[in-house]
Amino acid sequence: MINESRLLTPENLECQIRSLEMPGAWILDVCAVQASYGHLLVLRTDGEICGMNLDSGVITRLCLVELPDLPSEEGHGNFGAPALRLHSNTSGTYCAIVVDQGRKGILVDTSSGAITMVLDGGDYYEETVPFSACFLRVADQDVFVYRSAWNRLDAADPASGKSLTDRHIAPYEEAGPRPAHYLDYFHGRLWPSPDGSRILDDGWVWHPVSVPRVWSATDWIRLNPWESEDGASVVDLVFRDDWNTPACWISERHVAIWGLVDSDDPEKSGKRPGVQISDATSNDRSSDQQWPMEEDQVPRELFSDGKRLFVVDERGFSVWDIASRSRIAGLSNFSAHLHDAGRETLVAFGENTVTELSLPWLAR
């Protein structure tokens, strides 16, 4: 059953809402896909993976898997409780179920439920970051990127688990010199660029301090297996006081990260409302732009369609025009979990409900 309705924003702009009920086990997470079974891949608390067609309301049971165990919350502090997270390739044929603020995960063939990889990100401060994972398309091939140690990412063929970035990095002994390619960096949440050619990594280093960094996924997989450590394409963005920060790509070369940077007082960096826009292809930080926003928001996510920026918090979201830096609209009581660029919609979910919201006035 699909329930459809319309509502108006305070700016008198119309939104269209479609809501679908999913009786049974609760929903854990969803991913936008372009699959034969529909538009969403859905993970449920009983380990069931479903496909959902948002136009017809048809729900397709794909497979059933044993979910990774969640670790204890002890010692997690302000980094958040461990939680299961779903990632998927565009076609929805493979998905990863990982533990954010944890170390375990699995890679699944959704057509059969076969586990093609068992993931382990290591037990060194894993509670400080989401499990690094994302899917890419490189040279018409699906690629799965994942954290295999606190300071190492790898890429694999999701069908076979075969490594695409096989390399050796010697372990670091404190008393000796640092080995070649050794990276002293805690990998965090990953965001692929819209075309999948680059990856934004929200990681940190000791003091501790946040150091978002970007590198070429194409060069990493096709040319240099050490590209993610110290390749020529690596760009370190502005140092910040905290990581686990909302961010998104607003073009193939520019990223937006929540919180304005204060170069005179690093401890205040990221505290003031607004976004920092950085060129992810250049180490010259003089071109970075600060975009103040007079908003009483503590964002959970940032999304962009290239023209607009969606700032999402637990209460709702606001829409901003990137070119003019102006606020277009806001809507309360709809806290989106994902942006479906193909359908130009925002999607939220509850325990047994998926809700899609379209903003037809954005296409004008």
LODRENLO-14506 format. One record per residue (C-alpha): chain; x, y, z; residue number from 1; residue in three letters. Coordinates in nm, 4 decimals. Layout:
residues N
R   chain         xx         yy         zz     n   res
R       A          X          Y          Z   NUM   ala
...
This chain:
residues 364
R   chain         xx         yy         zz     n   res
R       A     0.0000     0.0000     0.0000     1   met
R       A     0.1357     0.3415    -0.1043     2   ile
R       A     0.0065     0.6480     0.0757     3   asn
R       A     0.0472     0.9702    -0.1201     4   glu
R       A     0.0074     1.3243     0.0057     5   ser
R       A     0.1210     1.6793    -0.0536     6   arg
R       A     0.2319     1.9491     0.1843     7   leu
R       A     0.3596     2.3029     0.1703     8   leu
R       A     0.6812     2.4424     0.3134     9   thr
R       A     0.6662     2.7706     0.5115    10   pro
R       A     0.7738     2.9354     0.1836    11   glu
R       A     0.4505     2.8020     0.0201    12   asn
R       A     0.6386     2.5484    -0.1950    13   leu
R       A     0.4758     2.2135    -0.2595    14   glu
R       A     0.6324     1.8776    -0.1678    15   cys
R       A     0.5032     1.5384    -0.2769    16   gln
R       A     0.5241     1.2490    -0.0310    17   ile
R       A     0.4936     0.8743    -0.0880    18   arg
R       A     0.4944     0.6460     0.2164    19   ser
R       A     0.5196     0.2659     0.2166    20   leu
R       A     0.4628     0.0304     0.5097    21   glu
R       A     0.6875    -0.2741     0.5670    22   met
R       A     0.5286    -0.5007     0.8290    23   pro
R       A     0.7554    -0.7434     1.0108    24   gly
R       A     1.1118    -0.6965     1.1290    25   ala
R       A     1.2275    -0.3385     1.1723    26   trp
R       A     1.4307    -0.1511     0.9129    27   ile
R       A     1.7987    -0.1014     0.9955    28   leu
R       A     1.9184     0.0898     0.6887    29   asp
R       A     1.8420     0.1609     0.3223    30   val
R       A     2.0429     0.2396     0.0068    31   cys
R       A     1.9350     0.3959    -0.3199    32   ala
R       A     1.9858     0.1589    -0.6164    33   val
R       A     1.8930     0.1283    -0.9821    34   gln
R       A     1.7935    -0.2366    -0.9857    35   ala
R       A     1.5485    -0.4632    -1.1649    36   ser
R       A     1.3602    -0.5042    -0.8357    37   tyr
R       A     1.3262    -0.1339    -0.7670    38   gly
R       A     1.4777     0.1788    -0.6196    39   his
R       A     1.5835     0.0865    -0.2661    40   leu
R       A     1.7817    -0.1901    -0.1000    41   leu
R       A     1.6530    -0.2449     0.2546    42   val
R       A     1.8234    -0.4201     0.5469    43   leu
R       A     1.6034    -0.5493     0.8319    44   arg
R       A     1.6789    -0.6523     1.1885    45   thr
R       A     1.6267    -1.0230     1.1141    46   asp
R       A     1.8984    -1.0166     0.8455    47   gly
R       A     1.6554    -1.0028     0.5548    48   glu
R       A     1.7661    -0.7962     0.2535    49   ile
R       A     1.4781    -0.6675     0.0408    50   cys
R       A     1.4312    -0.4676    -0.2735    51   gly
R       A     1.1638    -0.1980    -0.2813    52   met
R       A     0.9949    -0.0438    -0.5832    53   asn
R       A     0.8826     0.3018    -0.4771    54   leu
R       A     0.6487     0.3411    -0.7757    55   asp
R       A     0.4542     0.0154    -0.7444    56   ser
R       A     0.5027    -0.0528    -0.3735    57   gly
R       A     0.6265    -0.4056    -0.4508    58   val
R       A     0.8726    -0.5458    -0.1969    59   ile
R       A     1.1000    -0.8278    -0.3178    60   thr
R       A     1.2694    -1.0586    -0.0671    61   arg
R       A     1.6231    -1.1076    -0.1973    62   leu
R       A     1.8100    -1.3059     0.0672    63   cys
R       A     1.8657    -1.3674     0.4364    64   leu
R       A     2.2048    -1.3302     0.6094    65   val
R       A     2.3457    -1.3558     0.9588    66   glu
R       A     2.4219    -1.0033     1.0731    67   leu
R       A     2.7568    -0.9069     1.2306    68   pro
R       A     2.7454    -0.8819     1.6089    69   asp
R       A     2.7465    -0.5362     1.7621    70   leu
R       A     3.0207    -0.4724     2.0184    71   pro
R       A     2.9599    -0.3280     2.3625    72   ser
R       A     2.9107     0.0479     2.3855    73   glu
R       A     3.1641     0.0665     2.6663    74   glu
R       A     3.4414     0.3151     2.5924    75   gly
R       A     3.2693     0.4765     2.2935    76   his
R       A     3.2333     0.8139     2.4623    77   gly
R       A     3.1089     1.0851     2.2264    78   asn
R       A     3.1696     0.8857     1.9090    79   phe
R       A     2.8285     0.7196     1.9050    80   gly
R       A     2.6978     0.3716     1.9716    81   ala
R       A     2.7950     0.0867     1.7364    82   pro
R       A     2.5370     0.0455     1.4588    83   ala
R       A     2.4912    -0.1614     1.1441    84   leu
R       A     2.5299     0.0282     0.8169    85   arg
R       A     2.4306    -0.0804     0.4649    86   leu
R       A     2.6309     0.0082     0.1529    87   his
R       A     2.5454    -0.1017    -0.2008    88   ser
R       A     2.6698    -0.0810    -0.5560    89   asn
R       A     2.4482     0.1079    -0.8016    90   thr
R       A     2.2825    -0.2025    -0.9458    91   ser
R       A     2.2066    -0.3456    -0.6021    92   gly
R       A     2.3711    -0.6784    -0.6858    93   thr
R       A     2.6214    -0.6511    -0.3998    94   tyr
R       A     2.5993    -0.4910    -0.0599    95   cys
R       A     2.8192    -0.4525     0.2454    96   ala
R       A     2.6826    -0.4722     0.5989    97   ile
R       A     2.9346    -0.3166     0.8364    98   val
R       A     2.9519    -0.2062     1.1981    99   val
R       A     3.0060     0.1679     1.2341   100   asp
R       A     3.2168     0.2400     1.5420   101   gln
R       A     3.3244    -0.1236     1.5167   102   gly
R       A     3.5545    -0.3563     1.3233   103   arg
R       A     3.3420    -0.6265     1.1539   104   lys
R       A     3.1433    -0.6559     0.8331   105   gly
R       A     3.0402    -0.8790     0.5444   106   ile
R       A     3.0097    -0.8372     0.1681   107   leu
R       A     2.7009    -1.0062     0.0224   108   val
R       A     2.5790    -1.1167    -0.3194   109   asp
R       A     2.2152    -1.0062    -0.2889   110   thr
R       A     2.0898    -1.2538    -0.5493   111   ser
R       A     2.1854    -1.5512    -0.3325   112   ser
R       A     2.2890    -1.4292     0.0094   113   gly
R       A     2.6395    -1.5684    -0.0488   114   ala
R       A     2.9073    -1.3914     0.1533   115   ile
R       A     3.1931    -1.3032    -0.0816   116   thr
R       A     3.4110    -1.1349     0.1833   117   met
R       A     3.4362    -1.1247     0.5612   118   val
R       A     3.5631    -0.7838     0.6696   119   leu
R       A     3.7779    -0.6845     0.9660   120   asp
R       A     3.8939    -0.3253     1.0063   121   gly
R       A     4.1131    -0.3953     1.3072   122   gly
R       A     4.0802    -0.3200     1.6775   123   asp
R       A     4.2832     0.0008     1.7110   124   tyr
R       A     4.0506     0.2909     1.8038   125   tyr
R       A     3.7848     0.1509     1.5710   126   glu
R       A     3.5170     0.3015     1.8002   127   glu
R       A     3.6154     0.6552     1.6896   128   thr
R       A     3.4979     0.6265     1.3280   129   val
R       A     3.2351     0.4710     1.1021   130   pro
R       A     3.3574     0.1592     0.9230   131   phe
R       A     3.5263     0.2890     0.6075   132   ser
R       A     3.3373     0.1401     0.3106   133   ala
R       A     3.1975     0.2442    -0.0269   134   cys
R       A     3.1345     0.1153    -0.3791   135   phe
R       A     3.2762     0.2640    -0.7000   136   leu
R       A     3.2642     0.2061    -1.0752   137   arg
R       A     3.6105     0.2114    -1.2312   138   val
R       A     3.6517     0.1276    -1.6013   139   ala
R       A     3.2983    -0.0219    -1.6032   140   asp
R       A     3.3872    -0.2516    -1.3135   141   gln
R       A     3.2278    -0.2575    -0.9693   142   asp
R       A     3.4841    -0.1940    -0.6969   143   val
R       A     3.4381    -0.2274    -0.3218   144   phe
R       A     3.6602    -0.0099    -0.0972   145   val
R       A     3.6982    -0.1002     0.2687   146   tyr
R       A     3.9173    -0.0525     0.5746   147   arg
R       A     4.1413    -0.3542     0.6385   148   ser
R       A     4.3395    -0.1887     0.9218   149   ala
R       A     4.3162     0.1404     1.1101   150   trp
R       A     4.5575     0.3031     0.8622   151   asn
R       A     4.4940     0.1005     0.5472   152   arg
R       A     4.2225     0.0862     0.2830   153   leu
R       A     4.1906    -0.1818     0.0176   154   asp
R       A     3.9803    -0.2279    -0.2937   155   ala
R       A     3.8366    -0.5561    -0.4164   156   ala
R       A     3.6182    -0.7122    -0.6819   157   asp
R       A     3.2900    -0.7626    -0.4907   158   pro
R       A     3.2030    -1.0766    -0.6874   159   ala
R       A     3.5166    -1.2693    -0.5961   160   ser
R       A     3.6782    -1.0734    -0.3142   161   gly
R       A     3.9981    -1.0550    -0.5210   162   lys
R       A     4.2182    -0.7633    -0.4195   163   ser
R       A     4.2656    -0.4839    -0.6718   164   leu
R       A     4.5215    -0.2966    -0.4596   165   thr
R       A     4.7546    -0.5715    -0.3390   166   asp
R       A     5.0678    -0.4194    -0.1840   167   arg
R       A     5.3103    -0.4662     0.1020   168   his
R       A     5.3781    -0.2051     0.3697   169   ile
R       A     5.6234    -0.3024     0.6405   170   ala
R       A     5.5066    -0.2686     1.0025   171   pro
R       A     5.6277     0.0348     1.1920   172   tyr
R       A     5.8630    -0.0176     1.4835   173   glu
R       A     5.8714     0.2836     1.7170   174   glu
R       A     6.2460     0.2712     1.7578   175   ala
R       A     6.3200     0.2546     1.3865   176   gly
R       A     6.2600     0.4671     1.0767   177   pro
R       A     5.9102     0.4849     0.9324   178   arg
R       A     5.8715     0.2288     0.6481   179   pro
R       A     5.7994     0.3396     0.2932   180   ala
R       A     5.4304     0.4163     0.2301   181   his
R       A     5.3426     0.3807     0.6001   182   tyr
R       A     5.0412     0.6044     0.6709   183   leu
R       A     4.9848     0.7407     1.0209   184   asp
R       A     4.6142     0.8111     0.9651   185   tyr
R       A     4.2882     0.6698     1.1035   186   phe
R       A     4.0545     0.6182     0.8079   187   his
R       A     3.6952     0.7324     0.8602   188   gly
R       A     3.3762     0.7661     0.6593   189   arg
R       A     3.4205     0.7582     0.2804   190   leu
R       A     3.2354     0.9575     0.0134   191   trp
R       A     3.3000     0.8771    -0.3567   192   pro
R       A     3.2812     1.1714    -0.5968   193   ser
R       A     2.9744     1.1709    -0.8267   194   pro
R       A     3.1681     1.0017    -1.1072   195   asp
R       A     3.3559     0.7702    -0.8693   196   gly
R       A     3.6975     0.9001    -0.9730   197   ser
R       A     3.7931     1.0357    -0.6269   198   arg
R       A     3.7308     0.9464    -0.2634   199   ile
R       A     3.6847     1.1849     0.0306   200   leu
R       A     3.8032     1.0324     0.3600   201   asp
R       A     3.6968     1.1885     0.6927   202   asp
R       A     3.9814     1.0550     0.9068   203   gly
R       A     4.2066     1.1819     1.1835   204   trp
R       A     4.5621     1.1876     1.3107   205   val
R       A     4.7159     1.2323     1.6518   206   trp
R       A     4.6945     1.5094     1.8353   207   his
R       A     4.4008     1.4080     1.7697   208   pro
R       A     4.2830     1.6355     1.4901   209   val
R       A     4.0610     1.5866     1.1862   210   ser
R       A     4.2317     1.5827     0.8461   211   val
R       A     3.9833     1.5224     0.5634   212   pro
R       A     4.1753     1.3987     0.2592   213   arg
R       A     4.1028     1.3129    -0.1028   214   val
R       A     4.2809     1.1007    -0.3602   215   trp
R       A     4.2239     0.9573    -0.7060   216   ser
R       A     4.0456     0.6223    -0.6912   217   ala
R       A     4.1127     0.5745    -1.0613   218   thr
R       A     4.4901     0.6122    -1.0186   219   asp
R       A     4.4803     0.3947    -0.7062   220   trp
R       A     4.3129     0.1001    -0.8747   221   ile
R       A     4.4627     0.1241    -1.2237   222   arg
R       A     4.8118     0.2689    -1.1724   223   leu
R       A     4.9486     0.2816    -0.8167   224   asn
R       A     4.8367     0.0555    -0.5282   225   pro
R       A     4.9981     0.2988    -0.2782   226   trp
R       A     4.8008     0.5975    -0.4099   227   glu
R       A     4.5772     0.6078    -0.1003   228   ser
R       A     4.8851     0.6346     0.1238   229   glu
R       A     5.1156     0.8831    -0.0442   230   asp
R       A     5.0266     0.9073    -0.4124   231   gly
R       A     5.0622     1.2225    -0.6202   232   ala
R       A     4.6850     1.2792    -0.6169   233   ser
R       A     4.6506     1.2951    -0.2355   234   val
R       A     4.5104     1.6285    -0.1158   235   val
R       A     4.4845     1.7102     0.2550   236   asp
R       A     4.1998     1.9504     0.3205   237   leu
R       A     4.1828     2.1936     0.6102   238   val
R       A     4.2724     2.0682     0.9585   239   phe
R       A     3.9696     2.0701     1.1876   240   arg
R       A     3.8949     2.0188     1.5538   241   asp
R       A     3.6671     1.7192     1.5031   242   asp
R       A     3.5897     1.4431     1.2559   243   trp
R       A     3.2673     1.2418     1.1912   244   asn
R       A     3.1428     1.5612     1.0290   245   thr
R       A     2.8633     1.5907     0.7676   246   pro
R       A     3.0098     1.6353     0.4190   247   ala
R       A     2.9244     1.5831     0.0530   248   cys
R       A     3.0491     1.6452    -0.2993   249   trp
R       A     2.8914     1.9442    -0.4747   250   ile
R       A     3.0731     1.8819    -0.8037   251   ser
R       A     3.3333     1.6423    -0.9406   252   glu
R       A     3.6108     1.8488    -0.7801   253   arg
R       A     3.4562     2.0398    -0.4886   254   his
R       A     3.3463     1.9152    -0.1466   255   val
R       A     3.1391     2.0835     0.1227   256   ala
R       A     3.2099     2.0072     0.4904   257   ile
R       A     2.9928     2.1356     0.7730   258   trp
R       A     3.1398     2.3874     1.0175   259   gly
R       A     3.3467     2.6944     0.9404   260   leu
R       A     3.7203     2.6788     0.9968   261   val
R       A     3.8834     2.9390     1.2212   262   asp
R       A     4.2506     2.9608     1.1260   263   ser
R       A     4.3269     3.1881     1.4244   264   asp
R       A     4.1797     2.9446     1.6763   265   asp
R       A     4.1907     2.5780     1.5637   266   pro
R       A     3.9920     2.4709     1.8701   267   glu
R       A     3.6929     2.6638     1.7325   268   lys
R       A     3.7238     2.5166     1.3841   269   ser
R       A     3.4041     2.3502     1.2730   270   gly
R       A     3.2001     2.5064     1.5525   271   lys
R       A     3.0363     2.7960     1.3661   272   arg
R       A     2.7365     2.7157     1.1398   273   pro
R       A     2.8025     2.6991     0.7681   274   gly
R       A     3.0041     2.4950     0.5215   275   val
R       A     3.3641     2.5001     0.4085   276   gln
R       A     3.3929     2.4472     0.0313   277   ile
R       A     3.7279     2.3069    -0.0811   278   ser
R       A     3.8863     2.2190    -0.4139   279   asp
R       A     3.9627     1.8478    -0.3807   280   ala
R       A     4.2135     1.8558    -0.6662   281   thr
R       A     4.4516     2.1178    -0.5248   282   ser
R       A     4.6747     2.1477    -0.2182   283   asn
R       A     4.6495     2.5264    -0.2456   284   asp
R       A     4.4040     2.6083     0.0329   285   arg
R       A     4.3830     2.9774    -0.0608   286   ser
R       A     4.0899     2.8968    -0.2892   287   ser
R       A     3.8807     2.7469    -0.0062   288   asp
R       A     3.5535     2.9266     0.0554   289   gln
R       A     3.3593     2.9760     0.3775   290   gln
R       A     2.9824     2.9876     0.3509   291   trp
R       A     2.8236     3.1122     0.6757   292   pro
R       A     2.4662     3.0013     0.7423   293   met
R       A     2.2380     3.1642     0.9951   294   glu
R       A     2.0837     2.8348     1.0972   295   glu
R       A     2.0023     2.6862     1.4339   296   asp
R       A     2.0907     2.3374     1.3118   297   gln
R       A     2.3154     2.0538     1.4221   298   val
R       A     2.3312     1.8680     1.0909   299   pro
R       A     2.3324     1.4908     1.0646   300   arg
R       A     2.3880     1.4827     0.6865   301   glu
R       A     2.4698     1.7033     0.3889   302   leu
R       A     2.3454     1.6153     0.0394   303   phe
R       A     2.3807     1.7935    -0.2936   304   ser
R       A     2.2473     1.7624    -0.6472   305   asp
R       A     2.5185     1.9942    -0.7813   306   gly
R       A     2.2955     2.3010    -0.7737   307   lys
R       A     2.1511     2.2809    -0.4242   308   arg
R       A     2.2756     2.1844    -0.0804   309   leu
R       A     2.0464     1.9957     0.1587   310   phe
R       A     2.1276     2.0409     0.5274   311   val
R       A     1.9578     1.7668     0.7302   312   val
R       A     1.9219     1.7490     1.1068   313   asp
R       A     1.7046     1.5415     1.3404   314   glu
R       A     1.4144     1.7881     1.3050   315   arg
R       A     1.4013     1.8355     0.9284   316   gly
R       A     1.6030     1.9913     0.6481   317   phe
R       A     1.6793     2.3157     0.4692   318   ser
R       A     1.7586     2.3710     0.1001   319   val
R       A     2.0232     2.6179    -0.0158   320   trp
R       A     2.1113     2.7444    -0.3637   321   asp
R       A     2.4853     2.6960    -0.4135   322   ile
R       A     2.5350     2.9689    -0.6755   323   ala
R       A     2.3638     3.2478    -0.4809   324   ser
R       A     2.4394     3.1109    -0.1304   325   arg
R       A     2.0738     3.1717    -0.0440   326   ser
R       A     1.8268     2.9623     0.1531   327   arg
R       A     1.5432     2.8422    -0.0709   328   ile
R       A     1.3231     2.6521     0.1701   329   ala
R       A     1.3004     2.4477     0.4858   330   gly
R       A     1.0778     2.1682     0.6077   331   leu
R       A     1.0375     2.0303     0.9577   332   ser
R       A     0.9347     1.6775     1.0570   333   asn
R       A     1.1198     1.5109     0.7701   334   phe
R       A     1.4743     1.4039     0.8542   335   ser
R       A     1.6118     1.2426     0.5379   336   ala
R       A     1.8542     0.9491     0.5523   337   his
R       A     1.9583     0.9589     0.1881   338   leu
R       A     1.9373     1.1617    -0.1320   339   his
R       A     1.8448     0.9705    -0.4480   340   asp
R       A     2.0106     1.1720    -0.7237   341   ala
R       A     1.8502     0.9627    -0.9990   342   gly
R       A     1.4946     1.0220    -0.8769   343   arg
R       A     1.5701     1.3687    -0.7360   344   glu
R       A     1.4150     1.2783    -0.4036   345   thr
R       A     1.4967     1.2551    -0.0338   346   leu
R       A     1.4239     0.9315     0.1518   347   val
R       A     1.3606     0.8748     0.5212   348   ala
R       A     1.2711     0.5590     0.7094   349   phe
R       A     1.1269     0.4564     1.0435   350   gly
R       A     1.0874     0.1217     1.2133   351   glu
R       A     0.8442    -0.0126     0.9496   352   asn
R       A     0.7998     0.2786     0.7108   353   thr
R       A     0.9862     0.4204     0.4120   354   val
R       A     0.8963     0.7723     0.2993   355   thr
R       A     1.0062     0.9401    -0.0235   356   glu
R       A     0.9787     1.3154    -0.0644   357   leu
R       A     1.0103     1.4895    -0.4008   358   ser
R       A     1.0596     1.8615    -0.4482   359   leu
R       A     0.9145     1.9343    -0.7951   360   pro
R       A     0.9932     2.3058    -0.7733   361   trp
R       A     1.3659     2.2287    -0.7827   362   leu
R       A     1.3343     2.1231    -1.1469   363   ala
R       A     1.2034     2.4629    -1.2565   364   arg
